[in-house]
Amino acid sequence: MSSFLRCLAAALLTFAFTSLAEAQSARLRGTIASVNGDTLVVQTRGGDNTTVRLKPSTKFAAVIKADLADIKPGLFVGAAAEPGPDGALKALEIHIFPDAMRGMGEGSRPFDLTPKSSMTNGNISAKVDGVDGPKLTVTYKGGEQTIVVDKTTPIVAMTAGSADDLKPGAGVIVFTAGKDESGTYEAAYVVVGRDGVKPPM
């Protein structure tokens, strides 16, 4: 599992550094409409149905439900956030990485979840309860960010997945490897929500 999760982290980091236009063409976010053998139909967040073909080399990860109680100092996390009304960073999502992915994508950079969003990957060095919710200090090489989390923030944990997790209605993020001769997207990595969890990335 360690080798797979490191490969997945490298893919996530690669796509995090692409431009917005490139990221939109390479990453499909949505819900699985149907599964037929090695072919998925994904209804994207924009409402379009897009066909995706799985390959023997396609890798899978699953996200499972987590909550605030699971977030503790010492964990390696990814936190998507955007500036709040007071200028502080407000979490849009938190995903908890397993130890095998510790250090991957470490740092803070722009992200394409919203126009002003950023993604910070690092270690939780402090968690302090505040009026607006817990404040997490996420530390990485060369800096740190303080991020406010509230009870509406999606929190998930990433774990190994498989093609068996691909079911109609499941939330999914597909990192594509381009298109085949017919113009159909080919999947390099698939992140799928398990037990009704929607991947928030």
QUIMOTA-V710931 format. One record per residue. N is the residue number from 0. SS is DSSP state (A for helix, B for strand, O for the rest). BURIAL is # if it has 16 or more other ideal C-beta (glycine too) atoms within 10 Angstrom, else .. Layout:
# QUIMOTA-V710931
n=N ss=SS burial=BURIAL
n=N ss=SS burial=BURIAL
This chain:
# QUIMOTA-V710931
n=0 ss=O burial=.
n=1 ss=A burial=.
n=2 ss=A burial=.
n=3 ss=A burial=.
n=4 ss=A burial=#
n=5 ss=A burial=.
n=6 ss=A burial=.
n=7 ss=A burial=#
n=8 ss=A burial=#
n=9 ss=A burial=.
n=10 ss=A burial=#
n=11 ss=A burial=#
n=12 ss=A burial=#
n=13 ss=A burial=.
n=14 ss=A burial=#
n=15 ss=A burial=#
n=16 ss=O burial=.
n=17 ss=O burial=.
n=18 ss=O burial=.
n=19 ss=A burial=.
n=20 ss=A burial=.
n=21 ss=A burial=.
n=22 ss=A burial=.
n=23 ss=A burial=.
n=24 ss=A burial=.
n=25 ss=A burial=#
n=26 ss=B burial=#
n=27 ss=B burial=#
n=28 ss=B burial=#
n=29 ss=B burial=#
n=30 ss=B burial=#
n=31 ss=B burial=#
n=32 ss=B burial=.
n=33 ss=B burial=.
n=34 ss=B burial=.
n=35 ss=B burial=.
n=36 ss=O burial=.
n=37 ss=O burial=.
n=38 ss=B burial=.
n=39 ss=B burial=#
n=40 ss=B burial=#
n=41 ss=B burial=#
n=42 ss=B burial=#
n=43 ss=B burial=#
n=44 ss=O burial=.
n=45 ss=O burial=.
n=46 ss=O burial=.
n=47 ss=O burial=.
n=48 ss=B burial=.
n=49 ss=B burial=#
n=50 ss=B burial=.
n=51 ss=B burial=#
n=52 ss=B burial=#
n=53 ss=B burial=#
n=54 ss=B burial=.
n=55 ss=B burial=.
n=56 ss=B burial=.
n=57 ss=B burial=#
n=58 ss=B burial=#
n=59 ss=B burial=#
n=60 ss=B burial=#
n=61 ss=B burial=#
n=62 ss=B burial=#
n=63 ss=B burial=.
n=64 ss=B burial=.
n=65 ss=O burial=#
n=66 ss=O burial=.
n=67 ss=A burial=#
n=68 ss=A burial=.
n=69 ss=A burial=.
n=70 ss=O burial=#
n=71 ss=O burial=.
n=72 ss=O burial=.
n=73 ss=O burial=.
n=74 ss=O burial=#
n=75 ss=B burial=#
n=76 ss=B burial=#
n=77 ss=B burial=#
n=78 ss=B burial=#
n=79 ss=B burial=#
n=80 ss=B burial=#
n=81 ss=B burial=.
n=82 ss=B burial=.
n=83 ss=O burial=.
n=84 ss=O burial=.
n=85 ss=O burial=.
n=86 ss=O burial=.
n=87 ss=O burial=.
n=88 ss=B burial=#
n=89 ss=B burial=#
n=90 ss=B burial=#
n=91 ss=B burial=#
n=92 ss=B burial=#
n=93 ss=B burial=#
n=94 ss=B burial=#
n=95 ss=B burial=#
n=96 ss=O burial=#
n=97 ss=O burial=#
n=98 ss=A burial=.
n=99 ss=A burial=#
n=100 ss=A burial=#
n=101 ss=O burial=#
n=102 ss=O burial=.
n=103 ss=O burial=#
n=104 ss=O burial=#
n=105 ss=O burial=#
n=106 ss=B burial=.
n=107 ss=B burial=#
n=108 ss=B burial=.
n=109 ss=B burial=.
n=110 ss=O burial=#
n=111 ss=O burial=#
n=112 ss=O burial=#
n=113 ss=O burial=.
n=114 ss=O burial=.
n=115 ss=O burial=.
n=116 ss=O burial=#
n=117 ss=B burial=#
n=118 ss=B burial=#
n=119 ss=B burial=#
n=120 ss=B burial=#
n=121 ss=B burial=#
n=122 ss=B burial=#
n=123 ss=B burial=#
n=124 ss=B burial=.
n=125 ss=B burial=.
n=126 ss=B burial=.
n=127 ss=B burial=.
n=128 ss=O burial=.
n=129 ss=O burial=.
n=130 ss=O burial=.
n=131 ss=O burial=.
n=132 ss=O burial=#
n=133 ss=O burial=#
n=134 ss=B burial=#
n=135 ss=B burial=#
n=136 ss=B burial=#
n=137 ss=B burial=#
n=138 ss=B burial=#
n=139 ss=B burial=#
n=140 ss=O burial=.
n=141 ss=O burial=.
n=142 ss=B burial=.
n=143 ss=B burial=.
n=144 ss=B burial=#
n=145 ss=B burial=.
n=146 ss=B burial=#
n=147 ss=B burial=#
n=148 ss=O burial=#
n=149 ss=O burial=.
n=150 ss=O burial=.
n=151 ss=O burial=.
n=152 ss=O burial=#
n=153 ss=B burial=#
n=154 ss=B burial=#
n=155 ss=B burial=#
n=156 ss=B burial=#
n=157 ss=B burial=#
n=158 ss=B burial=.
n=159 ss=B burial=#
n=160 ss=O burial=#
n=161 ss=O burial=.
n=162 ss=A burial=.
n=163 ss=A burial=.
n=164 ss=A burial=#
n=165 ss=O burial=#
n=166 ss=O burial=.
n=167 ss=O burial=.
n=168 ss=O burial=.
n=169 ss=O burial=#
n=170 ss=B burial=#
n=171 ss=B burial=#
n=172 ss=B burial=#
n=173 ss=B burial=#
n=174 ss=B burial=#
n=175 ss=B burial=#
n=176 ss=B burial=#
n=177 ss=B burial=.
n=178 ss=B burial=.
n=179 ss=O burial=.
n=180 ss=O burial=.
n=181 ss=O burial=.
n=182 ss=O burial=.
n=183 ss=O burial=.
n=184 ss=B burial=#
n=185 ss=B burial=#
n=186 ss=B burial=#
n=187 ss=B burial=#
n=188 ss=B burial=#
n=189 ss=B burial=#
n=190 ss=B burial=#
n=191 ss=B burial=#
n=192 ss=B burial=#
n=193 ss=O burial=#
n=194 ss=O burial=.
n=195 ss=O burial=.
n=196 ss=O burial=#
n=197 ss=O burial=#
n=198 ss=O burial=#
n=199 ss=O burial=#
n=200 ss=O burial=#
